[in-house]
Amino acid sequence: MQKYYDNWENEQFECPKCKWHGPGSALVLGDYNWESAERLCPLCEECITVVLHPTIGETRADRESFRMGPKNIEAAEARQADFALRKLRGTAPESMYVLRPLLCRSSFWHVAL
């Protein structure tokens, strides 16, 4: 399992199924959720690794790979604060609602049950 800001894109991987060998940047995006994304072999689509999406704190701390820019981080934090103030309500218990920012190449917000 890799963290988003680790050097996984430049790391060399080998597929246990078809023996393909190459850099992480050549891996194909597989299934993903609000927490992580699978990276697959470009030839046989075997899952090679899983990359965790970064948190706001990890994005702030990683100044070298700071892809989002301060305005996007501030907007994400403002949305998170607004969400906490509104305390989303529904038929499910409130504790079942989860809000998590995905701070990959663009800003996404998911509400998961």
Summary of the structure (lengths in Angstrom):
residues: 113
radius of gyration: 16.8
end to end distance: 24.3
largest distance: 50.9
contacts: 273
relative contact order: 0.16
helix: 26%
strand: 32%
